[in-house]
Amino acid sequence: MSVVIPFSQALRERTKGGHSDSEGAGFMTDLMTGKGTRDDYIALVAQHYFIYEAIEAGAERMKNDPVAAPFITSKLTRLPAIEADLEFLIGDDWREQITPLPTTQRYVDRVNEVSATWNGGYVAHHYTRYLGDLSGGQIIRTLMQRQFGFETNGVGFYLFGDIAKPKEFKDTYRAQLDAVDWDDAERDRVIDEVMLAYRFNTELFIDLADAKAAAAA
């Protein structure tokens, strides 16, 4: 008798390579190992603003969708925290000082597309960002606090005040993934979309490194 692997487990196993590629991009490695600057961190937060603006606009469009709705909760909402972080890090005129990098724009366009047309694709991007924020994001927060002397201002994006037990939340989220009645073909499509999200993240780190190099030239 064959053992049926839960979808959330298959998703993690099949996307593991893409995730490690994303984590290993040079810009992020420098930031995590103390070689990056405060300006590097600010540049990353600025790109997050555009990405989460798209994801959370998508949540509004998808909130009544029977597949996507169970994953959508205000406990995950990040945009107000990112806006507060940017005001602290850049100043009141932060909106005039930031623009999306090319990869960010492609990422945003894709999120907008799937949130208008494909619930599985939207869930793939939702999963990639928010479960990552609740996992590795917490390590990033600790390192940025240590390196740049932040307390909560500047790293509010990583603080989930409404989620007391992140592990329990993530376990529930994965159980919801397992409960969705996707056939094998749709599950493969969702996994492919998660891989695409990881590629966007890796390419964004490359864009950030290129922008830094161009500014220093």
KOLZA-405323 format. One record per residue (C-alpha): residue number from 1; x, y, z. Coordinates in nm, 4 decimals. Example, Ala and Ser with C-alpha at 12.3 -4.5 7.8 and 13.67 -1.06 7.14 Angstrom:
<nodes>
<node><gunu>1</gunu><c1>1.2300</c1><c2>-0.4500</c2><c3>0.7800</c3></node>
<node><gunu>2</gunu><c1>1.3670</c1><c2>-0.1060</c2><c3>0.7140</c3></node>
</nodes>
This chain:
<nodes>
<node><gunu>1</gunu><c1>0.0000</c1><c2>0.0000</c2><c3>0.0000</c3></node>
<node><gunu>2</gunu><c1>0.1479</c1><c2>0.3349</c2><c3>-0.1025</c3></node>
<node><gunu>3</gunu><c1>0.1871</c1><c2>0.6079</c2><c3>0.1567</c3></node>
<node><gunu>4</gunu><c1>0.0219</c1><c2>0.9347</c2><c3>0.0639</c3></node>
<node><gunu>5</gunu><c1>0.2511</c1><c2>1.2249</c2><c3>0.1489</c3></node>
<node><gunu>6</gunu><c1>0.0628</c1><c2>1.5295</c2><c3>0.2826</c3></node>
<node><gunu>7</gunu><c1>0.0688</c1><c2>1.8139</c2><c3>0.0332</c3></node>
<node><gunu>8</gunu><c1>0.2402</c1><c2>2.0539</c2><c3>0.2753</c3></node>
<node><gunu>9</gunu><c1>0.5233</c1><c2>1.8030</c2><c3>0.3177</c3></node>
<node><gunu>10</gunu><c1>0.5586</c1><c2>1.7483</c2><c3>-0.0577</c3></node>
<node><gunu>11</gunu><c1>0.5575</c1><c2>2.1244</c2><c3>-0.1052</c3></node>
<node><gunu>12</gunu><c1>0.8400</c1><c2>2.1748</c2><c3>0.1449</c3></node>
<node><gunu>13</gunu><c1>1.0486</c1><c2>1.8895</c2><c3>0.0072</c3></node>
<node><gunu>14</gunu><c1>1.0114</c1><c2>1.9813</c2><c3>-0.3590</c3></node>
<node><gunu>15</gunu><c1>1.0829</c1><c2>2.3515</c2><c3>-0.3066</c3></node>
<node><gunu>16</gunu><c1>1.3748</c1><c2>2.3088</c2><c3>-0.0651</c3></node>
<node><gunu>17</gunu><c1>1.6343</c1><c2>2.3784</c2><c3>-0.3354</c3></node>
<node><gunu>18</gunu><c1>1.4682</c1><c2>2.7013</c2><c3>-0.4430</c3></node>
<node><gunu>19</gunu><c1>1.4495</c1><c2>2.8200</c2><c3>-0.0850</c3></node>
<node><gunu>20</gunu><c1>1.8189</c1><c2>2.7606</c2><c3>-0.0173</c3></node>
<node><gunu>21</gunu><c1>1.9084</c1><c2>2.9403</c2><c3>-0.3419</c3></node>
<node><gunu>22</gunu><c1>1.7093</c1><c2>3.2378</c2><c3>-0.2194</c3></node>
<node><gunu>23</gunu><c1>1.8726</c1><c2>3.2363</c2><c3>0.1224</c3></node>
<node><gunu>24</gunu><c1>2.2180</c1><c2>3.2046</c2><c3>-0.0315</c3></node>
<node><gunu>25</gunu><c1>2.2005</c1><c2>3.5089</c2><c3>-0.2590</c3></node>
<node><gunu>26</gunu><c1>2.5052</c1><c2>3.7267</c2><c3>-0.1930</c3></node>
<node><gunu>27</gunu><c1>2.3243</c1><c2>4.0475</c2><c3>-0.0936</c3></node>
<node><gunu>28</gunu><c1>2.1310</c1><c2>3.8696</c2><c3>0.1784</c3></node>
<node><gunu>29</gunu><c1>2.4333</c1><c2>3.6699</c2><c3>0.2925</c3></node>
<node><gunu>30</gunu><c1>2.6242</c1><c2>3.9942</c2><c3>0.3461</c3></node>
<node><gunu>31</gunu><c1>2.3343</c1><c2>4.1454</c2><c3>0.5376</c3></node>
<node><gunu>32</gunu><c1>2.3021</c1><c2>3.8399</c2><c3>0.7603</c3></node>
<node><gunu>33</gunu><c1>2.6762</c1><c2>3.8135</c2><c3>0.8327</c3></node>
<node><gunu>34</gunu><c1>2.7372</c1><c2>4.1748</c2><c3>0.9289</c3></node>
<node><gunu>35</gunu><c1>2.8914</c1><c2>4.2831</c2><c3>0.5981</c3></node>
<node><gunu>36</gunu><c1>2.5823</c1><c2>4.4720</c2><c3>0.4889</c3></node>
<node><gunu>37</gunu><c1>2.4942</c1><c2>4.8292</c2><c3>0.5841</c3></node>
<node><gunu>38</gunu><c1>2.1915</c1><c2>5.0001</c2><c3>0.7311</c3></node>
<node><gunu>39</gunu><c1>2.1234</c1><c2>5.1381</c2><c3>0.3825</c3></node>
<node><gunu>40</gunu><c1>2.1243</c1><c2>4.7829</c2><c3>0.2448</c3></node>
<node><gunu>41</gunu><c1>1.8584</c1><c2>4.6870</c2><c3>0.4974</c3></node>
<node><gunu>42</gunu><c1>1.6523</c1><c2>4.9957</c2><c3>0.4091</c3></node>
<node><gunu>43</gunu><c1>1.6746</c1><c2>4.9052</c2><c3>0.0398</c3></node>
<node><gunu>44</gunu><c1>1.5342</c1><c2>4.5595</c2><c3>0.1186</c3></node>
<node><gunu>45</gunu><c1>1.2474</c1><c2>4.6982</c2><c3>0.3284</c3></node>
<node><gunu>46</gunu><c1>1.1592</c1><c2>4.9388</c2><c3>0.0467</c3></node>
<node><gunu>47</gunu><c1>1.1181</c1><c2>4.6506</c2><c3>-0.1986</c3></node>
<node><gunu>48</gunu><c1>0.9104</c1><c2>4.4603</c2><c3>0.0556</c3></node>
<node><gunu>49</gunu><c1>0.6676</c1><c2>4.7512</c2><c3>0.0554</c3></node>
<node><gunu>50</gunu><c1>0.5731</c1><c2>4.6994</c2><c3>-0.3101</c3></node>
<node><gunu>51</gunu><c1>0.5525</c1><c2>4.3208</c2><c3>-0.2748</c3></node>
<node><gunu>52</gunu><c1>0.3264</c1><c2>4.3268</c2><c3>0.0303</c3></node>
<node><gunu>53</gunu><c1>0.1127</c1><c2>4.6030</c2><c3>-0.1156</c3></node>
<node><gunu>54</gunu><c1>0.0338</c1><c2>4.3606</c2><c3>-0.3994</c3></node>
<node><gunu>55</gunu><c1>-0.0128</c1><c2>4.0549</c2><c3>-0.1774</c3></node>
<node><gunu>56</gunu><c1>-0.2448</c1><c2>4.2354</c2><c3>0.0618</c3></node>
<node><gunu>57</gunu><c1>-0.4459</c1><c2>4.3949</c2><c3>-0.2183</c3></node>
<node><gunu>58</gunu><c1>-0.4778</c1><c2>4.0383</c2><c3>-0.3475</c3></node>
<node><gunu>59</gunu><c1>-0.6042</c1><c2>3.9260</c2><c3>-0.0076</c3></node>
<node><gunu>60</gunu><c1>-0.8855</c1><c2>4.1784</c2><c3>-0.0381</c3></node>
<node><gunu>61</gunu><c1>-0.9775</c1><c2>4.0375</c2><c3>-0.3801</c3></node>
<node><gunu>62</gunu><c1>-0.9509</c1><c2>3.6760</c2><c3>-0.2605</c3></node>
<node><gunu>63</gunu><c1>-1.1157</c1><c2>3.7071</c2><c3>0.0821</c3></node>
<node><gunu>64</gunu><c1>-1.4401</c1><c2>3.5446</c2><c3>-0.0347</c3></node>
<node><gunu>65</gunu><c1>-1.2770</c1><c2>3.2792</c2><c3>-0.2504</c3></node>
<node><gunu>66</gunu><c1>-1.3509</c1><c2>2.9339</c2><c3>-0.1019</c3></node>
<node><gunu>67</gunu><c1>-0.9937</c1><c2>2.8091</c2><c3>-0.1542</c3></node>
<node><gunu>68</gunu><c1>-0.7948</c1><c2>3.1192</c2><c3>-0.0597</c3></node>
<node><gunu>69</gunu><c1>-1.0150</c1><c2>3.2608</c2><c3>0.2173</c3></node>
<node><gunu>70</gunu><c1>-0.9080</c1><c2>3.0169</c2><c3>0.4951</c3></node>
<node><gunu>71</gunu><c1>-0.5472</c1><c2>3.1380</c2><c3>0.4604</c3></node>
<node><gunu>72</gunu><c1>-0.6296</c1><c2>3.5085</c2><c3>0.4773</c3></node>
<node><gunu>73</gunu><c1>-0.6212</c1><c2>3.6688</c2><c3>0.8205</c3></node>
<node><gunu>74</gunu><c1>-0.5500</c1><c2>4.0160</c2><c3>0.9519</c3></node>
<node><gunu>75</gunu><c1>-0.2999</c1><c2>3.8553</c2><c3>1.1921</c3></node>
<node><gunu>76</gunu><c1>-0.0592</c1><c2>3.8314</c2><c3>0.8989</c3></node>
<node><gunu>77</gunu><c1>-0.1099</c1><c2>4.1832</c2><c3>0.7585</c3></node>
<node><gunu>78</gunu><c1>0.2317</c1><c2>4.3470</c2><c3>0.7144</c3></node>
<node><gunu>79</gunu><c1>0.1758</c1><c2>4.6666</c2><c3>0.5173</c3></node>
<node><gunu>80</gunu><c1>0.1107</c1><c2>4.9050</c2><c3>0.8108</c3></node>
<node><gunu>81</gunu><c1>0.4238</c1><c2>4.7747</c2><c3>0.9852</c3></node>
<node><gunu>82</gunu><c1>0.6341</c1><c2>4.8199</c2><c3>0.6695</c3></node>
<node><gunu>83</gunu><c1>0.5034</c1><c2>5.1748</c2><c3>0.6296</c3></node>
<node><gunu>84</gunu><c1>0.5944</c1><c2>5.2540</c2><c3>0.9913</c3></node>
<node><gunu>85</gunu><c1>0.9388</c1><c2>5.0987</c2><c3>0.9440</c3></node>
<node><gunu>86</gunu><c1>1.0039</c1><c2>5.3084</c2><c3>0.6321</c3></node>
<node><gunu>87</gunu><c1>0.8908</c1><c2>5.6264</c2><c3>0.8071</c3></node>
<node><gunu>88</gunu><c1>1.1346</c1><c2>5.5490</c2><c3>1.0879</c3></node>
<node><gunu>89</gunu><c1>1.4194</c1><c2>5.4477</c2><c3>0.8563</c3></node>
<node><gunu>90</gunu><c1>1.3824</c1><c2>5.7110</c2><c3>0.5808</c3></node>
<node><gunu>91</gunu><c1>1.1519</c1><c2>5.9858</c2><c3>0.7059</c3></node>
<node><gunu>92</gunu><c1>0.8075</c1><c2>6.1257</c2><c3>0.6349</c3></node>
<node><gunu>93</gunu><c1>0.8760</c1><c2>6.1511</c2><c3>0.2621</c3></node>
<node><gunu>94</gunu><c1>0.9699</c1><c2>5.7840</c2><c3>0.2245</c3></node>
<node><gunu>95</gunu><c1>0.7121</c1><c2>5.7250</c2><c3>-0.0495</c3></node>
<node><gunu>96</gunu><c1>0.8886</c1><c2>5.9760</c2><c3>-0.2764</c3></node>
<node><gunu>97</gunu><c1>1.2245</c1><c2>5.8117</c2><c3>-0.2133</c3></node>
<node><gunu>98</gunu><c1>1.1523</c1><c2>5.4506</c2><c3>-0.3097</c3></node>
<node><gunu>99</gunu><c1>1.0869</c1><c2>5.2808</c2><c3>-0.6435</c3></node>
<node><gunu>100</gunu><c1>1.0441</c1><c2>4.9135</c2><c3>-0.7339</c3></node>
<node><gunu>101</gunu><c1>1.3443</c1><c2>4.7381</c2><c3>-0.8834</c3></node>
<node><gunu>102</gunu><c1>1.2867</c1><c2>4.5423</c2><c3>-1.2099</c3></node>
<node><gunu>103</gunu><c1>1.2436</c1><c2>4.2058</c2><c3>-1.0357</c3></node>
<node><gunu>104</gunu><c1>1.0113</c1><c2>4.3603</c2><c3>-0.7785</c3></node>
<node><gunu>105</gunu><c1>0.7922</c1><c2>4.4924</c2><c3>-1.0593</c3></node>
<node><gunu>106</gunu><c1>0.7766</c1><c2>4.1492</c2><c3>-1.2246</c3></node>
<node><gunu>107</gunu><c1>0.6987</c1><c2>3.9942</c2><c3>-0.8853</c3></node>
<node><gunu>108</gunu><c1>0.4202</c1><c2>4.2470</c2><c3>-0.8216</c3></node>
<node><gunu>109</gunu><c1>0.2773</c1><c2>4.1955</c2><c3>-1.1698</c3></node>
<node><gunu>110</gunu><c1>0.2653</c1><c2>3.8197</c2><c3>-1.1147</c3></node>
<node><gunu>111</gunu><c1>0.0986</c1><c2>3.8510</c2><c3>-0.7738</c3></node>
<node><gunu>112</gunu><c1>-0.1585</c1><c2>4.0881</c2><c3>-0.9235</c3></node>
<node><gunu>113</gunu><c1>-0.2221</c1><c2>3.8446</c2><c3>-1.2087</c3></node>
<node><gunu>114</gunu><c1>-0.2791</c1><c2>3.5355</c2><c3>-0.9941</c3></node>
<node><gunu>115</gunu><c1>-0.4828</c1><c2>3.7191</c2><c3>-0.7316</c3></node>
<node><gunu>116</gunu><c1>-0.7222</c1><c2>3.8181</c2><c3>-1.0097</c3></node>
<node><gunu>117</gunu><c1>-0.7349</c1><c2>3.4839</c2><c3>-1.1897</c3></node>
<node><gunu>118</gunu><c1>-0.6058</c1><c2>3.1857</c2><c3>-0.9903</c3></node>
<node><gunu>119</gunu><c1>-0.6630</c1><c2>3.1088</c2><c3>-0.6225</c3></node>
<node><gunu>120</gunu><c1>-0.3959</c1><c2>2.8366</c2><c3>-0.6103</c3></node>
<node><gunu>121</gunu><c1>-0.1358</c1><c2>3.0746</c2><c3>-0.7462</c3></node>
<node><gunu>122</gunu><c1>-0.2321</c1><c2>3.3366</c2><c3>-0.4908</c3></node>
<node><gunu>123</gunu><c1>-0.2038</c1><c2>3.0852</c2><c3>-0.2071</c3></node>
<node><gunu>124</gunu><c1>0.1426</c1><c2>2.9880</c2><c3>-0.3361</c3></node>
<node><gunu>125</gunu><c1>0.2691</c1><c2>3.3455</c2><c3>-0.2989</c3></node>
<node><gunu>126</gunu><c1>0.0876</c1><c2>3.3933</c2><c3>0.0329</c3></node>
<node><gunu>127</gunu><c1>0.2495</c1><c2>3.0769</c2><c3>0.1694</c3></node>
<node><gunu>128</gunu><c1>0.5971</c1><c2>3.1661</c2><c3>0.0441</c3></node>
<node><gunu>129</gunu><c1>0.6030</c1><c2>3.5109</c2><c3>0.1999</c3></node>
<node><gunu>130</gunu><c1>0.4177</c1><c2>3.4751</c2><c3>0.5273</c3></node>
<node><gunu>131</gunu><c1>0.5441</c1><c2>3.1379</c2><c3>0.6430</c3></node>
<node><gunu>132</gunu><c1>0.8925</c1><c2>3.2566</c2><c3>0.5552</c3></node>
<node><gunu>133</gunu><c1>0.8382</c1><c2>3.5698</c2><c3>0.7643</c3></node>
<node><gunu>134</gunu><c1>0.7273</c1><c2>3.3582</c2><c3>1.0592</c3></node>
<node><gunu>135</gunu><c1>1.0318</c1><c2>3.1311</c2><c3>1.0235</c3></node>
<node><gunu>136</gunu><c1>1.3583</c1><c2>3.2710</c2><c3>0.8869</c3></node>
<node><gunu>137</gunu><c1>1.2244</c1><c2>3.6243</c2><c3>0.9178</c3></node>
<node><gunu>138</gunu><c1>1.2591</c1><c2>3.6012</c2><c3>1.2930</c3></node>
<node><gunu>139</gunu><c1>1.6314</c1><c2>3.5307</c2><c3>1.2584</c3></node>
<node><gunu>140</gunu><c1>1.6667</c1><c2>3.8315</c2><c3>1.0279</c3></node>
<node><gunu>141</gunu><c1>1.4905</c1><c2>4.0511</c2><c3>1.2845</c3></node>
<node><gunu>142</gunu><c1>1.7252</c1><c2>3.9429</c2><c3>1.5646</c3></node>
<node><gunu>143</gunu><c1>2.0337</c1><c2>4.0017</c2><c3>1.3511</c3></node>
<node><gunu>144</gunu><c1>1.9178</c1><c2>4.3451</c2><c3>1.2340</c3></node>
<node><gunu>145</gunu><c1>1.8396</c1><c2>4.4476</c2><c3>1.5914</c3></node>
<node><gunu>146</gunu><c1>2.1853</c1><c2>4.3385</c2><c3>1.6975</c3></node>
<node><gunu>147</gunu><c1>2.3705</c1><c2>4.4993</c2><c3>1.4054</c3></node>
<node><gunu>148</gunu><c1>2.1889</c1><c2>4.8306</c2><c3>1.3818</c3></node>
<node><gunu>149</gunu><c1>2.0643</c1><c2>4.8838</c2><c3>1.7364</c3></node>
<node><gunu>150</gunu><c1>1.6971</c1><c2>4.8583</c2><c3>1.6468</c3></node>
<node><gunu>151</gunu><c1>1.4468</c1><c2>4.7829</c2><c3>1.9203</c3></node>
<node><gunu>152</gunu><c1>1.1077</c1><c2>4.7509</c2><c3>1.7529</c3></node>
<node><gunu>153</gunu><c1>1.1161</c1><c2>5.0570</c2><c3>1.5256</c3></node>
<node><gunu>154</gunu><c1>1.2663</c1><c2>4.9537</c2><c3>1.1935</c3></node>
<node><gunu>155</gunu><c1>1.1892</c1><c2>4.5839</c2><c3>1.2341</c3></node>
<node><gunu>156</gunu><c1>0.8147</c1><c2>4.6010</c2><c3>1.2940</c3></node>
<node><gunu>157</gunu><c1>0.7649</c1><c2>4.4034</c2><c3>0.9735</c3></node>
<node><gunu>158</gunu><c1>0.9000</c1><c2>4.0952</c2><c3>1.1514</c3></node>
<node><gunu>159</gunu><c1>0.6916</c1><c2>4.1392</c2><c3>1.4672</c3></node>
<node><gunu>160</gunu><c1>0.3652</c1><c2>3.9431</c2><c3>1.4611</c3></node>
<node><gunu>161</gunu><c1>0.1955</c1><c2>4.0757</c2><c3>1.7712</c3></node>
<node><gunu>162</gunu><c1>-0.1296</c1><c2>3.8889</c2><c3>1.7044</c3></node>
<node><gunu>163</gunu><c1>0.0363</c1><c2>3.5479</c2><c3>1.6674</c3></node>
<node><gunu>164</gunu><c1>0.1357</c1><c2>3.4280</c2><c3>2.0129</c3></node>
<node><gunu>165</gunu><c1>0.2590</c1><c2>3.0854</c2><c3>1.9030</c3></node>
<node><gunu>166</gunu><c1>0.4099</c1><c2>3.0932</c2><c3>1.5521</c3></node>
<node><gunu>167</gunu><c1>0.4708</c1><c2>2.7163</c2><c3>1.5412</c3></node>
<node><gunu>168</gunu><c1>0.1049</c1><c2>2.6408</c2><c3>1.6115</c3></node>
<node><gunu>169</gunu><c1>0.0000</c1><c2>2.8968</c2><c3>1.3518</c3></node>
<node><gunu>170</gunu><c1>0.2279</c1><c2>2.7420</c2><c3>1.0882</c3></node>
<node><gunu>171</gunu><c1>0.1052</c1><c2>2.3908</c2><c3>1.1739</c3></node>
<node><gunu>172</gunu><c1>-0.2546</c1><c2>2.5061</c2><c3>1.1263</c3></node>
<node><gunu>173</gunu><c1>-0.1643</c1><c2>2.6752</c2><c3>0.7983</c3></node>
<node><gunu>174</gunu><c1>-0.0028</c1><c2>2.3556</c2><c3>0.6681</c3></node>
<node><gunu>175</gunu><c1>-0.3071</c1><c2>2.1533</c2><c3>0.7759</c3></node>
<node><gunu>176</gunu><c1>-0.5204</c1><c2>2.3946</c2><c3>0.5731</c3></node>
<node><gunu>177</gunu><c1>-0.2955</c1><c2>2.3349</c2><c3>0.2717</c3></node>
<node><gunu>178</gunu><c1>-0.3432</c1><c2>1.9595</c2><c3>0.3150</c3></node>
<node><gunu>179</gunu><c1>-0.7200</c1><c2>2.0058</c2><c3>0.3331</c3></node>
<node><gunu>180</gunu><c1>-0.7567</c1><c2>2.1849</c2><c3>-0.0014</c3></node>
<node><gunu>181</gunu><c1>-0.9139</c1><c2>1.9525</c2><c3>-0.2577</c3></node>
<node><gunu>182</gunu><c1>-0.6569</c1><c2>2.0047</c2><c3>-0.5349</c3></node>
<node><gunu>183</gunu><c1>-0.5893</c1><c2>1.7240</c2><c3>-0.7790</c3></node>
<node><gunu>184</gunu><c1>-0.2306</c1><c2>1.6205</c2><c3>-0.8558</c3></node>
<node><gunu>185</gunu><c1>-0.2033</c1><c2>1.8503</c2><c3>-1.1566</c3></node>
<node><gunu>186</gunu><c1>-0.3148</c1><c2>2.1538</c2><c3>-0.9562</c3></node>
<node><gunu>187</gunu><c1>-0.0809</c1><c2>2.0645</c2><c3>-0.6710</c3></node>
<node><gunu>188</gunu><c1>0.2052</c1><c2>2.0554</c2><c3>-0.9212</c3></node>
<node><gunu>189</gunu><c1>0.1014</c1><c2>2.3979</c2><c3>-1.0512</c3></node>
<node><gunu>190</gunu><c1>0.0985</c1><c2>2.5398</c2><c3>-0.6979</c3></node>
<node><gunu>191</gunu><c1>0.4424</c1><c2>2.3937</c2><c3>-0.6244</c3></node>
<node><gunu>192</gunu><c1>0.5749</c1><c2>2.5437</c2><c3>-0.9489</c3></node>
<node><gunu>193</gunu><c1>0.4363</c1><c2>2.8814</c2><c3>-0.8441</c3></node>
<node><gunu>194</gunu><c1>0.6125</c1><c2>2.8582</c2><c3>-0.5071</c3></node>
<node><gunu>195</gunu><c1>0.9349</c1><c2>2.7880</c2><c3>-0.6968</c3></node>
<node><gunu>196</gunu><c1>0.8661</c1><c2>3.0970</c2><c3>-0.9085</c3></node>
<node><gunu>197</gunu><c1>0.8220</c1><c2>3.3039</c2><c3>-0.5915</c3></node>
<node><gunu>198</gunu><c1>1.1591</c1><c2>3.1805</c2><c3>-0.4651</c3></node>
<node><gunu>199</gunu><c1>1.3169</c1><c2>3.2731</c2><c3>-0.7980</c3></node>
<node><gunu>200</gunu><c1>1.1741</c1><c2>3.6227</c2><c3>-0.7703</c3></node>
<node><gunu>201</gunu><c1>1.3290</c1><c2>3.6526</c2><c3>-0.4260</c3></node>
<node><gunu>202</gunu><c1>1.6696</c1><c2>3.5343</c2><c3>-0.5463</c3></node>
<node><gunu>203</gunu><c1>1.6588</c1><c2>3.7688</c2><c3>-0.8447</c3></node>
<node><gunu>204</gunu><c1>1.5538</c1><c2>4.0556</c2><c3>-0.6182</c3></node>
<node><gunu>205</gunu><c1>1.8675</c1><c2>4.0066</c2><c3>-0.4076</c3></node>
<node><gunu>206</gunu><c1>2.0716</c1><c2>4.0195</c2><c3>-0.7285</c3></node>
<node><gunu>207</gunu><c1>1.8939</c1><c2>4.3430</c2><c3>-0.8283</c3></node>
<node><gunu>208</gunu><c1>1.9680</c1><c2>4.4904</c2><c3>-0.4856</c3></node>
<node><gunu>209</gunu><c1>2.3355</c1><c2>4.3992</c2><c3>-0.5173</c3></node>
<node><gunu>210</gunu><c1>2.3507</c1><c2>4.5490</c2><c3>-0.8678</c3></node>
<node><gunu>211</gunu><c1>2.1825</c1><c2>4.8705</c2><c3>-0.7520</c3></node>
<node><gunu>212</gunu><c1>2.4292</c1><c2>4.8978</c2><c3>-0.4650</c3></node>
<node><gunu>213</gunu><c1>2.7238</c1><c2>4.8470</c2><c3>-0.7005</c3></node>
<node><gunu>214</gunu><c1>2.5892</c1><c2>5.1047</c2><c3>-0.9450</c3></node>
<node><gunu>215</gunu><c1>2.5452</c1><c2>5.3614</c2><c3>-0.6673</c3></node>
<node><gunu>216</gunu><c1>2.9039</c1><c2>5.3053</c2><c3>-0.5515</c3></node>
<node><gunu>217</gunu><c1>3.0543</c1><c2>5.3338</c2><c3>-0.9020</c3></node>
</nodes>
